[in-house]
Amino acid sequence: RLATQPAGSVPNTTLQHWLWEVGKVDKADVTVVPMGIDATQQAVLVGAVEGATVREPAVTIVQGRDPSIKLVALGGEMFPGQPGTVVAVTSAFLEKHAAQSQALVDAIVRATRLIQQEPDRVAPHIEAALGKGITDVATIRKALASPASKFVADPRSIVGPTAAMQRYQVTLGSLDKELPLDGLFEPKYFLKAAASQ
């Protein structure tokens, strides 16, 4: 029994790709149990499942509470270039608020650079925004250094993996058909932000 998020999600698709395409596991040997993020973390900790797809800082939290829990594969091993969490705005918002959209991308590029270069400096801010008493700065700092954490601001890096994931989601039946990605990833805001920093 392996827990992951519901069908169609990146964690679910990534897990199924790893099991069926990379590991060539017999489907009779595994039960994929879809559940929410928090429920997945709890299911692992109480032994209700034998494994799960979890993201940072959940990996660090779970391993901190039970050191016998091991990380067996990273997202990129499970699905090459696995596209994770992204920030997006609608075309309507972009048309009305181009300057604010650029400011958002500028902040993302700056934050990504700071996370990569000065994790000790940013950890307290991340904990204040996301930890909310559930975790502490040391856990956030450890999660930032984890091999499971990969922060990238350049949208061009996930165009190919997104297309590959969409094709695989069609194979799984999570999507009816592939949709065009043209215009979905607009690099000009990133390029401007990267050039100015």
Secondary structure, 3 states (H helix, E strand, C coil): CEEECCCCCHHHHHHHHHHHHHCCCCHHHCCEEECCHHHHHHHHHHCCCCEECCCCCHHHHHHHHCCCCCCCCCHHHHCCCCCCCCCCCCHHHHHHCHHHHHHHHHHHHHHHHHHHHCHHHHHHHHHHHHHCCCCCHHHHHHHHHCCCCCCCCCHHHHHHHHHHHHHHHHHHCCCCCCCCCCCCCCCHHHHHHHHHC
